[in-house]
Amino acid sequence: MRTVNGGAMWDYGNRRRDYRREIRRWNEDNERLPVIFNDYMNCLFADPTTEKILPLVDAAAAVGCEYYCIDAGWYADGEWWSDVGLWQPSERRFPGGLQKVLDYIRAKGLIPGLWLELEVMGIHCPIAQQVPDEWFFMRHGKRIIDHGRYQLDYRHPEVIQYADEVLDRLVMEYNVGYIKMDYNINAGIGTEVNADSFGDGLLQHNRAYLRWLDSLFARYPDLVIENCGSGGLRMDYALLARHSVQSISDQTDYRKFAAISAAAPTALTPEQSAAWSYPLKEGDREEVIFNMVNGMLMRIHQSGHLADITSDRFELIQEGISYYKSIRASIPKALPFWPIGIPKHGDHWLSLGLRCGEKAYVAVWRLEGGTKEARFPIPGCDGKKVTVRCGFPRQESRSGSWSQLEGALVVTLPTEFTARLYELHIEEE
C-alpha cells in the first residue's frame, strides 16, 4: 500500500466515498448545498432574543446565507438544560412571539430553522413527571439520568406520538424548514425495558428511532435535519445515510478547526460535512480568511457576530460565500484527496483537495512553525501542465504556483495561521 497521495490509497478512498453516496437517501439539500447561518458558535451561544437575532438576520442575508437557524435556548426564559421537553417558545425572549422572528427571517429571503434535542427530556420538564417510566431508558428499576436528562425510548408508541406532535407543530405552525437535531447525553449500555439485555434494548431503540426518522422524511421530504450530536458525535452511517448535514465539531478555536475540516472527508462525504466559519468580533483579515477556508470545501455553517465586524472583513465573508456558491455544484461529485497526508498532531501545514475531473480545489492552511513555503503533490498530475489561481481570496494569486516537474502546487504563506483556497485547471493529455 502506498502513501495517502499514492494511487492505491487514492483508488481505495474513492471507492469508499462512492459507496457512501450510493447508500445515502437522495435529497435536494445534498445537491444544492445552501449556506446555513447558525447563531450559536462564537455568537449568541444559546441565548437568543428578538433584539439580538434581527441584526444577525440582516447580516446573514447580506453575506449570502440561505438558511438561518436559531440555536438552543429559544424555548426557555432562563436556564434550560434540565427543563427541555415542552418545546414552546419563550415569551420573555420573543416579546412579539417567535413567529414574528421567523416571519422576519423569511422576509429577508432565508429559510428559518430551530434547534431541538428530541431524544431526551429534562428531569425538571413537567411532562416527565406525568408519563410512565416505560417512556424512558431504565436500568435496575430506575430511570437513567445523564447530565440532568432522561433518554426517551422510541419503541414506545406514545413517545413517537409526542415527537411527531413537536415536529408537526414546528413545521406546520411555524413553517420551519431546518431542524438542528442535537444529542448531548450518553445513555450508556441501554435499557432493560422489554429487552433480553441492556444492549438488546439499546439496539431496538436505535432501530425504532431510525424508523421514526424515515417516517419524518417521508412526511416532509423538503425538511433539512442536521445531525449534530454534541457538535460531531454519532457520526455513523445509520444516521448519515438519512441526514443530509452532519456537524463535524463544536471546536471554538478556528485555528484548531482546520485539522478537523481537513480530516472530515475520511469519515463522511464533503457535501454532508458542516464546518463552522465564525469570524471573531475583534480579528483581522487573515483570521476571516482562515475561518472561511475551514468550510469552503464542504458545507459552510456561518456564524459569528457579523453585524458587529468591520466592513472590510464583512466584505471578505461576502466574497467567500459568493465564491463557494460558484463551486458548490462540483462538491457532491468531487473526490477528496490529501496532498501531504491526513492531518496529525504537530503538523505545520495542512491540506485538503477535491478533484472534479479536470479541476481540483485545494485548501491549504499554514499553522504554527515550519517554513513559509510548502509543496503539495497532486495525485495523477506528474508532468502535467496545470494552471493555478487563488479562488479565495481572489487577490492572492501570487501565493501559489505550479511545479510541473514535481507535479505539485507550490504555496508561499509568510505568516503563521493563514489559509488559502486554490483552483487548479489540469490539462488532460
Disulfide bonds with the S-S distance in Angstrom:
none
